[in-house]
């Protein structure tokens, strides 16, 4: 497939004209993340991706969003779609993938909208995919970054517990199962056939990585506390949903 022939999404910024980097689609699910998206927009303009990559964005805006998230997303790209018939992060990603598959790029990134992950982290994910990795995720718990600052002890414990269970089930070590930054080649993304509607998405991804025998690598990325808004993660309820997804995938 000649990806340049099907690359139709565009960033409004005309400076993203580099030709030495692969084309990338970045998927961002959104619900009431006005502050986070403002941060991401500034971060993008100051990142390595701004001048050196042809970037395509797909924003999926939850219909319950009550702030200015959609208008800010439109400053990134015209490709902003509404999530009306379903709710949840997983459902938003699935909707975005259905759009992406109509006009695929060689690589696709899943990125949280709350501003806790930077575009320099996205750049690092892309570099790993370029080097031959099939699936890459950013970990807040590798190496020397103090990336748990601003994260509650309950969330740290829950994530490490679920990461350990996933590592055992999938026979593949992962230190940060619930990370909000993932990257895939087109070929690997097309094999996932995701079904999760909520925060169990990442648990399903790791199960599908095992089932499809995909190559997965974690890299250390910088993380900071969310920018405004409230976390949609319900610690105990979503924790059990994630656990069940690990077990049954």
Rosetta blueprint (number, residue, H / E / L):
1 X L
2 X L
3 X H
4 X H
5 X H
6 X H
7 X L
8 X L
9 X L
10 X L
11 X E
12 X L
13 X L
14 X L
15 X L
16 X L
17 X L
18 X L
19 X L
20 X L
21 X L
22 X L
23 X L
24 X E
25 X E
26 X E
27 X E
28 X E
29 X E
30 X E
31 X L
32 X L
33 X L
34 X H
35 X H
36 X H
37 X H
38 X H
39 X H
40 X H
41 X H
42 X H
43 X H
44 X H
45 X H
46 X L
47 X L
48 X L
49 X H
50 X H
51 X H
52 X H
53 X L
54 X L
55 X E
56 X E
57 X E
58 X E
59 X E
60 X E
61 X E
62 X E
63 X L
64 X L
65 X L
66 X L
67 X L
68 X L
69 X H
70 X H
71 X H
72 X H
73 X H
74 X H
75 X H
76 X H
77 X E
78 X L
79 X L
80 X E
81 X E
82 X E
83 X E
84 X L
85 X L
86 X L
87 X L
88 X L
89 X H
90 X H
91 X H
92 X H
93 X H
94 X H
95 X H
96 X H
97 X H
98 X H
99 X H
100 X H
101 X L
102 X L
103 X L
104 X L
105 X L
106 X L
107 X E
108 X E
109 X E
110 X E
111 X E
112 X L
113 X L
114 X L
115 X L
116 X L
117 X E
118 X L
119 X H
120 X H
121 X H
122 X H
123 X H
124 X H
125 X H
126 X H
127 X H
128 X H
129 X H
130 X H
131 X L
132 X L
133 X L
134 X L
135 X E
136 X E
137 X E
138 X E
139 X E
140 X L
141 X L
142 X L
143 X L
144 X L
145 X L
146 X L
147 X L
148 X L
149 X L
150 X L
151 X L
152 X L
153 X H
154 X H
155 X H
156 X H
157 X H
158 X H
159 X H
160 X H
161 X H
162 X H
163 X H
164 X H
165 X H
166 X H
167 X H
168 X H
169 X H
170 X H
171 X L
172 X L
173 X L
174 X L
175 X L
176 X L
177 X L
178 X L
179 X L
180 X L
181 X E
182 X E
183 X E
184 X E
185 X E
186 X H
187 X H
188 X H
189 X H
190 X L
191 X L
192 X L
193 X L
194 X L
195 X L
196 X L
197 X L
198 X L
199 X L
200 X L
201 X H
202 X H
203 X H
204 X H
205 X H
206 X H
207 X H
208 X H
209 X H
210 X H
211 X H
212 X L
213 X L
214 X L
215 X L
216 X E
217 X E
218 X E
219 X E
220 X E
221 X L
222 X L
223 X E
224 X L
225 X L
226 X L
227 X L
228 X L
229 X L
230 X L
231 X L
232 X L
233 X L
234 X L
235 X H
236 X H
237 X H
238 X H
239 X H
240 X H
241 X H
242 X H
243 X H
244 X H
245 X H
246 X H
247 X H
248 X H
249 X L
